[in-house]
């Protein structure tokens, strides 16, 4: 399998929409939005948000995604939030998620980003293990932060510092 990590052009907004909606159906606790909410997004909204996303392509098929939202304002832009990391279930266990995170870590160094933050639901043990393997540390817990139809779950706040 040949893997490539890249941004997609705004003209490929449907590929982003499709993987995002698949991710929301497959792992709804991993994201802030819901499938129903995001089905309502317009083409312009999908195109706009793509500027913050990178995609893993396996043999030219989109199989994973990750996003970065840079803090601007008074911080001078040295912090960013890692968001929307997801790999299709059929491609998990092959290191794609780790490659996506490491890609953004390397990108951070070239963009003067010194720190990444992320939120991860406490039930996502594989994701937590992945983030810890690339240097993220748990720095806080948001109690009962994530909810599905019947339950509340804690969310960990994790951070990574560039060296």
C-alpha positions as CSV (number, residue, x, y, z in Angstrom):
1,X,0.0,0.0,0.0
2,X,1.3,3.4,-1.0
3,X,0.4,6.0,1.6
4,X,0.4,9.8,0.9
5,X,-0.6,12.5,3.4
6,X,-1.8,15.7,1.7
7,X,-4.4,18.4,1.7
8,X,-7.2,18.1,-0.9
9,X,-8.2,20.9,-3.2
10,X,-11.5,22.6,-2.5
11,X,-12.9,20.9,-5.5
12,X,-12.6,17.6,-3.7
13,X,-14.9,18.8,-0.9
14,X,-17.2,15.7,-1.4
15,X,-14.4,13.4,-0.5
16,X,-13.9,15.3,2.7
17,X,-17.7,15.3,3.4
18,X,-17.9,11.5,2.7
19,X,-15.1,10.5,5.1
20,X,-16.3,13.0,7.8
21,X,-19.8,11.6,7.7
22,X,-18.5,8.0,7.7
23,X,-16.4,8.8,10.7
24,X,-19.4,10.3,12.5
25,X,-21.5,7.2,11.9
26,X,-18.7,4.8,12.9
27,X,-17.3,6.6,15.9
28,X,-19.7,9.3,17.1
29,X,-18.0,9.8,20.4
30,X,-14.8,10.9,18.7
31,X,-16.2,14.2,17.4
32,X,-17.8,17.3,18.6
33,X,-20.5,17.3,16.0
34,X,-23.1,14.8,15.1
35,X,-23.9,13.1,11.8
36,X,-27.3,14.8,11.7
37,X,-25.8,18.3,12.2
38,X,-23.1,17.8,9.7
39,X,-25.5,16.5,7.0
40,X,-26.9,20.0,7.0
41,X,-23.6,21.7,6.0
42,X,-23.5,23.4,2.7
43,X,-20.9,22.9,0.0
44,X,-19.4,26.3,1.0
45,X,-19.0,25.1,4.6
46,X,-17.3,21.9,3.6
47,X,-14.9,23.7,1.2
48,X,-14.1,26.3,3.9
49,X,-13.2,23.8,6.6
50,X,-11.0,21.7,4.3
51,X,-8.2,24.3,4.6
52,X,-7.6,22.9,8.1
53,X,-7.5,19.3,7.1
54,X,-5.0,16.7,5.9
55,X,-5.8,13.4,4.4
56,X,-4.2,10.0,4.2
57,X,-4.5,8.5,0.7
58,X,-3.9,4.8,0.2
59,X,-3.5,4.1,-3.5
60,X,-5.4,7.4,-4.1
61,X,-8.3,6.5,-1.8
62,X,-9.0,8.7,1.2
63,X,-8.6,6.4,4.2
64,X,-7.9,8.9,7.1
65,X,-8.0,12.5,8.1
66,X,-6.6,14.9,10.7
67,X,-7.1,18.6,11.3
68,X,-5.2,21.5,12.8
69,X,-6.8,24.7,14.2
70,X,-4.2,27.2,15.0
71,X,-4.8,29.6,18.0
72,X,-4.4,33.1,16.8
73,X,-4.9,36.3,18.8
74,X,-2.9,37.1,21.9
75,X,-0.9,33.9,21.9
76,X,1.0,34.8,18.7
77,X,-0.1,31.5,17.0
78,X,2.3,29.2,18.9
79,X,-0.5,26.9,19.9
80,X,-2.8,24.7,17.9
81,X,-5.6,22.2,18.4
82,X,-5.3,18.8,16.7
83,X,-8.8,17.8,15.6
84,X,-10.9,15.3,13.7
85,X,-8.2,12.5,13.6
86,X,-9.8,9.3,12.2
87,X,-8.8,6.3,10.1
88,X,-11.3,4.0,8.3
89,X,-11.7,0.8,10.3
90,X,-10.4,-1.4,7.5
91,X,-7.1,0.5,7.6
92,X,-6.5,0.6,11.3
93,X,-3.5,-1.1,12.9
94,X,-1.3,-0.2,10.0
95,X,0.3,3.0,11.5
96,X,-1.8,5.4,9.4
97,X,-3.1,7.3,12.4
98,X,0.5,7.6,13.8
99,X,1.7,8.9,10.5
100,X,-1.0,11.5,10.3
101,X,-0.2,12.8,13.8
102,X,3.6,12.8,13.1
103,X,3.0,14.7,9.9
104,X,1.3,17.5,11.8
105,X,4.0,17.4,14.4
106,X,6.7,18.0,11.7
107,X,4.5,20.6,10.1
108,X,4.2,22.4,13.5
109,X,8.0,22.8,13.7
110,X,8.1,24.6,10.4
111,X,5.2,26.9,11.4
112,X,6.4,28.0,14.8
113,X,3.7,26.0,16.6
114,X,5.2,25.0,19.9
115,X,2.2,23.2,21.5
116,X,-0.7,21.0,20.3
117,X,-3.8,20.3,22.4
118,X,-6.4,17.7,21.7
119,X,-9.5,16.3,23.4
120,X,-10.1,12.5,23.4
121,X,-13.0,10.6,25.0
122,X,-11.9,8.4,27.8
123,X,-13.4,5.3,26.1
124,X,-11.1,5.7,23.1
125,X,-8.3,3.6,24.5
126,X,-6.6,3.0,21.1
127,X,-6.5,6.7,20.3
128,X,-5.1,7.5,23.8
129,X,-2.4,4.9,23.3
130,X,-1.6,6.3,19.9
131,X,-1.3,9.9,21.2
132,X,0.8,8.9,24.1
133,X,3.1,7.0,21.7
134,X,3.9,10.2,19.8
135,X,4.5,12.3,23.0
136,X,1.1,13.6,24.0
137,X,0.5,13.8,27.8
138,X,-2.8,13.9,29.7
139,X,-3.0,17.2,31.4
140,X,-6.7,17.4,32.5
141,X,-10.1,15.7,32.6
142,X,-13.4,17.2,31.6
143,X,-15.9,15.3,33.6
144,X,-19.0,14.1,31.8
145,X,-18.0,16.1,28.8
146,X,-19.1,13.8,25.9
147,X,-22.5,12.4,25.6
148,X,-24.3,9.8,23.5
149,X,-28.1,9.1,23.7
150,X,-27.9,7.5,27.1
151,X,-24.5,8.1,28.8
152,X,-21.9,10.8,29.6
153,X,-18.2,10.2,29.3
154,X,-15.1,11.9,30.5
155,X,-12.8,13.6,28.0
156,X,-9.1,13.9,28.5
157,X,-7.2,17.0,27.5
158,X,-3.8,16.1,26.1
159,X,-0.9,18.2,25.0
160,X,2.3,17.9,23.1
161,X,5.3,20.3,23.1
162,X,7.7,20.7,20.2
163,X,11.3,20.1,21.1
